[in-house]
Amino acid sequence: TELSRIRNFSIVAHIDHGKSTLADRLIQLTGTVAERDMKAQMLDAMDIERERGITIKANSVRIEYPAQDGHTYILNLIDTPGHVDFAYEVSRSMQAVEGSLLVVDATQGVEAQTLANVYQAIDADHEIVPVLNKIDLPAAEPERVKEQIEDVIGIEAHNAVLISAKTGLGIPDVLEAIVQRLPAPKGERDAPLKAMLVDSWYDSYLGVVVLIRVMDGVIRKGDTIRMMKTAATYKLDTLAVLKPQMVQIDALGPGEIGVFTASIKQVRDTRVGDTITHEKKQTPKALPGFKPSVPVVFCGLFPVDANDFDDLRDAMEKLALNDASFSFEMETSAALGFGFRCGFLGLLHLEVIRDRLEREYDLDLITTAPSVVYDVHMKSGEVEQLHNPADMPDLTLVDHIEEPRIKATILVPDEYLGDVLKLCQERRGIQLDLTYAGPRAMVVYDLPLNEVVFDFYDRLKSVTKGYASFDYQIIGYREDNLVKMSVLVNDEPVDALSMMVHRDRAELRGRAMVEKLKELIPRHMFKIPIQAAIGGKVIARETLSALRKDVTAKCYGGDASRKRKLLDKQKAGKKKMRQFGKVEIPQEAFISALKMD
Ligand code: GTP
């Protein structure tokens, strides 16, 4: 295909602003999928994505569009994940296209994720077409939102396309805008092959499928290619375009996007951002490439029932096949037995994986406190990466500890601003910026990631009644006065509850933690001391009193239904308990104990 007849683009949007609905419409209007095959949200392949309404894996579709100028154009949409945990996948797919549609819900306006994603598009030098969605709703305020886009993002918005992805209104204008306003790709047909590895995934029938964008040269079915970073060579079995189902094709030239299979065994054998060239005639210069996505949040996952350990390992291996950024290794905990220490890109990633393990593989899991990765600078000059507070080295050998910091952007209606500032301040935040976009404030904070991983989202949502939007990126590591706090139940340390805290916040957290545990641990036949300690020093203590013989005795009088309820509750609770020495601790305690109210 001629370069001038190709347009490559992605769609950036905040969650729920209508990205998937618009993609569906574009596919539908151009007849890419027969009407009867059209299911809502074509591009969100996995059930869990559909249920949660979040797009995780970048996906792609090729659309043929007969434009008003009489020519037929090939439009390649690369779908990008909307959430910050997957920021790396966003930035990589941005490099493969020349333009973006910026979808903003005309009833809501610009949100934190809109900003985070659009800045990535700007960084990738994209031409950006603003699209205001949901104008069918009476609450839509397109003029106000246009102004906001110009003020907050700083891009031209007077010629934004007004649409309703739901009713289909304005969709032809979007297609015309793509053709007229986005640039055609550049590239040289006669140069040696240079293609970017944009994404890869595991398909149970085809094996690893690799999504590529050709920069220069031509790739053909049957070619032998070389991946420049891994130096591995493969012979192409199939070459195809996604419509969005695979349709075989003989060749892909400059500017084109497609997929191939080549008997590649694992997703891990493919490096996103790698340059693909021909084995024989190699390109002299590889693409700049990308930084690998490194896990930033770690937690332990243990089976509630120790007999499920092998099933858990099998399930994790399957999930990891398709998700190179999810890592796990075996871990043994004195309290929890055999399990895994797992690494994730962020909190959402953690939740998604845990959910899939529980639902798709029917496993009951105990999740230990999420922890960020600390750089522990030893007196010897070595730097150790601490993924698990339980592995904290001997303090006398430690010089100082550095923790990851984030730049958080929060958009919030003015009336809740005070509460948001208070929350950020409590979490050791440093205010970087405060500006207004209409009736809403945009605050930017420098925050320690460890203060965000437990329950920051939940707290933010509750203090703003759900009206705030939040996004973050990691900005680097900084030293602070950090200590390991251990928790002792019945004088035995429970390693799964130990955590890194700031020294100044240790007492507060320790007290909150032991109070919570006192509520969460059922009473036993004996008295149970619950303590928080730093090194050998106890900083907070509660005592859970012993149980009297008859549990139901504390239900005054003879309210039978209430008695039964209590007994049922005990029975249900029993299933999800773990034995710690002589004490049984319910599964939910491991997360609940860490939340601060
Ligand atoms: P993520 O996949 O979570 O990033 O969300 P998204 O941006 O893809 O949003 P999605 O397309 O799932 O739309 C979110 C909700 O808005 C859905 O309930 C849609 O039905 C609804 N919606 C999308 N477009 C319109 C529109 O033009 N008008 C109205 N009234 N509702 C819309």
Boltz pocket constraint, residues with backbone or C-beta under 6 A from the ligand:
constraints:
  - pocket:
      binder: B
      contacts: [[A, 13], [A, 14], [A, 15], [A, 16], [A, 17], [A, 18], [A, 19], [A, 20], [A, 21], [A, 22], [A, 52], [A, 53], [A, 54], [A, 55], [A, 82], [A, 133], [A, 134], [A, 135], [A, 136], [A, 137], [A, 163], [A, 164], [A, 165], [A, 166], [A, 167]]
      max_distance: 6.0
